[in-house]
Amino acid sequence: MLLPGWRTPKVCLLLVAMTALLMNGGCTNLPKNVQRIESRAFTTTETTLIGAHIRETLQSHPETETGFYPLSYGLDAMATRLALINAAQKSIDVQYYLYHDDLVGQLFTKRLLYAADRGVRVRMLLDDLGASDKDHMLAVLNQHPNIEVRLFNPVTTRGLLRNLNLVTDFSRINRRMHNKSFIVDNQIAIIGGRNIGDEYYDASAVEFADLDMVQIGAAVPDISLDFDEYWNSDHSYPAETIIKNRYVSDEMYATLMRKLEKAVQAPEGQQYFERLHSAPIIQELAEGDLQWFWGQASVYADAPDKIERADIDSGAHLTPRLEPYFLKAQKEVIMVSAYFVPGKEGMAFIRSLVERGVRVTVVTNSLASTDVGIVHAGYRQYRPELLELGVRLIEMKPRVKEKKHLISGSSSRASLHAKTYIIDGDIVFVGSLNLDPRSIRLNTENGVIYHSPELATYMKEEMLVADHKLYWVLRKNGHTIEWVNGQGEVDGTTDPETSWLLRTGIRLLSVFPIESQL
């Protein structure tokens, strides 16, 4: 039986790491990056359609404040993105770790092409590990006069020999760009945990329970600055320097357009369109009923050069800049992390919070709900100590049939993917940062700190009011861990809704020295 998520980039890198230990290979040199032309966000976009639309809202608040609104549900998150693409007049900046060629990816790509056709500049910055099997599509997009594609930290060998390159150049390729941002006309931006793919936007049998934040005001230029730093980085390669010998003809462009149109016109595409039109946010926007939260917002991102620096205290790392917010916690810290592997340092930090009287809650995936079973092998060993410390440990159930809440889902199977932290009912972080070694030490990440008691209260109520319905609450009974359901009943003393074979595989993996790669 294969472990959940065995094809994901995280697991692929772990398997390659284990293979690399058995081989002695040389590095494959990257091409000289001589064709990169620097570009930056447009700064005179106040008169665009979006700029004019939000002007009155912004004028009623100080220039230093940001308006933000949580995109809790997948349909809302995709409907908002498509509406913004349709309204764009100057620029669209897209930065993602994964970009799937499925229904959502094809719909998103088609709208970007339409925007480019009407003169909008589109910059697509993708992590190459999640995009290297889409060379044909990216080559066609890159040929459009208004679209430029760049690949972050690329795999130099394409096609059938790609996996060999992963092994021979592992130390470099092991470090990825996990950032997610979407910026339109430098006036409005979305940042959070979602990539581009069906499972993130309620278009799949498996729905990722995730969270994005859309924002206007002071934070948007800062998000654009971070995008520009990555876009112009030495680690971001123009697609044509990596995807070679791929001459793109007019017929190839027409073929791509037919493929995208066919996907949209198929019954599944039409059904998804109908569901998008019924998304709650569409009604709120139509009625002018969208209630923005307002407050100070601080934008943070790892430096692109993090992939060259192992020292976690380096200025290139995001986590040292977030740590002071946690150190100031006096009452409560809620950590929502899809992949949670605290390690010795993380456990020491959590212990220090508890010893100061801070209530700590951790919300993460159960073995039954996770899409990356190998990560669970790293997490499970910390459960007993977390519970002994008095940490409230909550694991998501694999199926959610109750009314939707902030980080729940409605599909036949749900998996937590959000990365959100709430401190003292006043500070909220939303971004791409998991509390695991890969996010902290290897990958680059980004996110925003929001100073807003109103937002913190709203999110806490939405996430925890139904935790017994959507999650299991774990508790210690002697040396045994119990998974407690919404009725206060014990659903099991081993990971519920999992097979003996899966649990055995996870236990075996937990003995391997793989934690640093999780």
N, C-alpha and C positions, 0 to 999 in steps of 0.2 A: 504494500500500500504506500503510495507516494504521500509525502507530507504536504499540508496546505501551502500554496504559494511557491511550489518548488521551481516554477519558471520565472519568478520575479527577479529583477536586477539584484536585489539584496542577496537572495539565495544564490544566484549565479556567481556573484563575486565571492561568496563564501566557499562554494565548490571549487572555484578557480584557485582560491587561496590554498586550499588543501592540496590541489594538484601541483601548484607552484612549489610547494615544499619538496616535491619529489623530482623536480626538474631543475636543471641549470640552463637558463635561457638568457640571451642578450636582449637588450631593449631595441625596439624599433623606433628609429628617429622620426620625429614629426617633421613635416615639411617646413621650410622657411616661410613664416607668415608675412609675406611681403605684400599681399594684396588687400590687407585690411585697411579700409578707409574709415577714419574716425567720424562718428556722427553722434548727435546729442538730441535730447528732447526739445521740441519746439517750446518757446517761452511766451509767444504772443498768440495765445489761443483763447483768450477771454471772450472773443466775439463769435466763437464757434457755436453751433446749435446747443451743445452740451453746456458750454461756458455761459451762454445767455440764459439757459434754463435754470441753472443753479445760482445765478448771480444774486437774485433777490434773497434767496435763502442764506447765502454767505454774508450778505451785507448786514443782516440782522444779528451777526455774531462777530466777536473780535477776530482780527486777522490771524491771531496765533492759535485759534481753535480749529479743531477738525470735527466734521460731522461723520458719524460712522453708523453702519447698520449691519447686523449679522445676517448672513445668508445661510440659514440653518438647513434648508431642505434642498435636495439635489435639483428639483425642477426650478425652484427660485434661482439657484446659482447659475443654471444654464440659460434661463429666460433673460436674466439680467445681462449676461455676457452677450447674447445675441442682439438684444435691444441696443446695447452700447455700440456694438460693431455697426449696426444699421444706422446709428446716429453719428458715427465718426465722420469728421470732415478733414482733419489734418494728419493724425497719426494713431497707430495702434501698436503697442509694444507688448510682446508675448514672451514670457519666460516660464518654462516648465521642465520638470524632471522627466515625466512620461507624456508621450503624445501618441495615443493609439489610433490605428486606422480602422476604427469601428464606426457605428452609427453616429455617435456624438462627435468623434474626431472628424468624420467626413462632413457632417453638418457644420461644424465649426470652421473647417478648412474652406468650405464653399462660401460661407459668409465673408471670410477674410479675402477671398479672391474677388468677390463682388465689390468689397470696399476698395481694394487695390484698383479695380477696373475704373472706379469713379475718381481716382486720383489720390486716395489716402495712402500715406507711407506706412508700410507694415514691416516691422522688424521682429523676426522670430529667432529667439535664442533658446536652443534646446540642449539638454544634456545628451551627449551622443550615445551613451549606453542604452538609453531608452528610445533612441531614434535611428540607430545604425541599421535596422532592418527595413527602413523606409526610404532608402536612398533614391529610388525612382521618383516617388512623390515629392521629396524635398528638392531634388534637382529640377523638376518641372516648376515648382513654386519659385525657386530661386531665379529662374529665367524671366519671371515677370518683372517689368521695369520698375514697379513700385513695391516689390517684395524682396527683402534680403534675409537669407537664412544663415545663421551662424551656429556652429556646433562647439559645445564646451568640452574641453579635455578629450578630444576625439580618439577613437580607436583607429589606428592608421591603416590596418589591413581590413578590407571589406570582404563581403561574400563568405565563401566556404572556409577560408582560413582565419576568419575573425576570432574564433575561439582560441586558436593558437596564439594570436597576438595578446589576448587577455592573460595568458599564462606567461609569455616571455616578457611582457611589459607590465606585470601585475602591480608593482609598487606605485606606478603612476596612475594606471587605469582604475585602481581600487578607490580612488578619491573622486567623488562625483558632486555635481551641482544639483542639490535637492530643492533649491529655491522655487517658489511659485509667485508670479506677479502678472497682472494684466492691467494695462494703463491705456486710456483712450483720451486723445487730445491733451494730454497732460493736465486734465481737469478732474478726472475721476479714476479711481484705482481699486482693484480687488486684490487682496492678499490673503493667504491662508493655507489650507492643507490640500486642496483639490488639484489634481492633474487634469489632463484632458483624456477622457475615456468613459465608456458607458457606466461603469460601476460607481463613478463619482456623481452622476447626475440622474439617478433613478431611472436608468434605461437598461438595467440588467437584472437578472434573477438574483444576483448578489449585489446589494447596495452598501457602499461605504458610508457610514455615518460620519459626516465630516462637517467642517465649518470654515467659511470664508467671511471676510469683512469687506464691505464696499465702503469707500470713503471719499469725501470731498473736503476741500479746504487745505489747511496748512501742511498736512502730511503728504499730500500727493506729489509736490515737487521733490520731496525727500525720497520717496519711493522711486521716482524717475531718475534721481541722481544715482541711486544704487543700481538701477537697471543699466544706466550708461556706463558705470564703472565695470560691470560685467561685460557689457557689449564691446567695450573698447579694450578689454583685458587681453594680454598676450595669450591667455588660455582659451579665447574664443576665436575659432577659425571660420573664415568664410567657407560656405559649403563647397564652393567650386575647388578649393584647395585640398579637400578631403575626398569628395565624390568625383573622381576623375573619369575621363573617357566616357562621359555620359552626355553626349550631344543631345539637346532637347529640340525636337522638331515641333512645328505647329500641330502636327497630327497627334503627337504625344500629349500636348496640352489639351487638345480636343478630347482625347481619350480619357484623360483625368476628369475633365468636366462632365463627360457622359457618365463616368463611374459615380461621381458625387451626386449628380442629378438622379441617377437610378436609385441610389441609396435613399435619397430624400423622398422620392415618389413611391417607393415600395410600401406595402401595407404597414410594415413596422415603423417606417419613417413617418408616414401620415398619422399613425396612432400616437407616436411620440409628439408630433406637432400639436395635435389636439390636446394632449396633456399639458404641454408647455403653455398653451393659451389659457388653461385653467389654473395655472400656478398662482398661489396666493398673492405673490408680489405684483403680478400683472393687475389684479383687481385694485390693490392698494395704490399703485401708480396711476391707474385710470381715474380713481376717485380722489387723487391728491391727498391720500391718507397715510403716506409713508412717514413714520415718526423717527427722525434721526436722533441718535444720541449725540451729545456734544461734550467736548472736553479737550484736554491736552493730549497729544499723541506723539510718541517718540518712535522713530523708525530705526530698526537695527538690522544689520546683515553682516555675515562673515565677509571678510575681504576675499576676492577671488584667489589671492595668493595663499589662502589657507591650505590649498591642496599641495603646497610645497613645504608647509611648516608643520612639524610634529608637536612643537611646544604649545601646550594648551594655554599657557599664560601669554602667548603672543598677542599683539594687538590685532592680528588677523582673525582671532576667534570671537564668536558671538557670545558664548556662555559667560566669560568673565564680565562682560558688560551687563548681563542680565542678573548676575549673582547678587549685586547690592539690593535689588528689589526684594529678593527672597530673604536676605539677611535682616532687612528692616521689618519683616513680618512680626506682628505681635499677637495675633489671634488665630488666624486660619490660613492654610494654604491648600488649594485644591489643584491637583495635577491630573489633567486629562491627556494621556499619552498612549496612542495606539500601540506603540512598541516601547515597553518599559523594562530596561535592564539597568538598574542603578549602579551596579558595581560597588566596590569597596568605598570609593570616594563619595558616591551618591548616598550610600547607606550612612556614612559618617555625617553627611550634611543633614539628612533627614533626622538622624538621632539628635543632632544639635538643635534642630527646630523643636522636636518633642520635649527635650530637656528644658527649653525655654518656655514651655507651656503652650506652644503653638499646636493647634489641631491640624493634622495632616490627613487628607483624603487623596487616594490614588484611584483613578478610574482608567482601566485598561481592558484589553481583550482577554476573554477566556480562551482556553485551548480550542473549544468548539467554535468560536467566532473568528479567531485570527486567520489572516490570509497568509501569514508567514510563520509556519509552525516551528521553524528552527529558532526564531527569536524567543518563542515560549520556553525553549530549552534553557536559555540564559536567564529568563525571568523567574521561572518556577522555584529556583533554589533560594530566592530572596523572600518568598512568601512567608515562611515561618517567622523569620526575624522581623519582618514588617508588622505582622500581627502581634508579636510579643512586645513591640515598641508601642502598640496602641494605635497604629495607623489604621484608618478605615479603608479597607481594601475592597474595591468593587470591580467585578468583571462582567463584561457585556455578554448577554445571551446571544446565541446564533440566529434566533428567529424572533422578530418583533411583530406582534399582532395587535398591540395596543395603539392608542391614539399617538400620533407623532409628537415628539418633544425635540428639544434643541439638537441633541446628538443621537437621535434614534433614527430608525428607518421604517419602511413599510413593505419591503420586498420579502420574498420567501426566505431569504437569508441575509443577515446583516453582519457587518464587520466594522468595528470602530477604526476610524482613520484620522480623527481630529487630534490637534496638538494645541491645547488651550490650558492656561494657568491663571488662577484667580487668587489674589493675595489680599487678605484683610477686608474683603468686600469693597475694595476701592480700586484695585489695579487689575487689569486683564491683559494677558498676552495672547495673541492669535498669530499663528505663523506655521512654518514647516518643521519646527524643531521638536523631534522626539527626545525623550529622556533615555537615550541609549548611547553606547560608545561610538557607533557610526555617526550619528548626528553631531555629537560633541567633538569628536576628534578627526573624523575623516571627511565627511561631506560638508559642503557649504550650505548654510541655511539663512532664512530671513524671517522677519515678523515685525509686529508693531505692539508696543506697550500703550494701552489706553488708560488714562486716568479718569475714571467715571464710576462713582458709586451706583448710579442708575443702571449702567450696563452690567456691572458685576452682580447686582441684585437680580436683575432679569435673567442672566445666564445661570446663576446658582439655582434659582427657582426652577428654571426650565430643565436643567440637567439632573437635579437631585430630587425633585418633588415626586418623581415616579421611578426612583432608582430600583425599588424592589420589584417593579413590574418589568423593567427593561434590562435589569442586571441581577446578578447574584451578589449578595453581600457575604464576604468570607469571615469566618470566625474560628478561633482556636478552641478546641475542647480536649484538654490534656495535650497529647502529642498529635492529635488528629485535626485536620482542617475540614470544616463543614461549609458547604455552599447552601446559603439560605435563600429561599424564594420569597415572593411578595406576600405569601400567606404566613410567613414565619416558619415554614416547614423546611426541613433539611432535604435538599434534592440529591445529595450524595456526599461521600467522603473522599471521592476521587473526582477528577475533572468531569462534570456532568456532560451528557450527550456526546461522549467520545468513546471510541472503541478501545479495547485492551491493546490491540496492535499499535494504534496511534500513540497511546500513552507509553507503551514500551519503547517505541522508536524515539520519543522525546526524551525519556530517561537515559537512553543510551547516548544520545547526542549531547546531553548535559555533562557528560564526563570528558568530552573533548575540549581542548584549550581554544575555543572559538569565540569567547566572549568579546574580544577586542574587535571582531568583525561584524558584530550584530547591530 
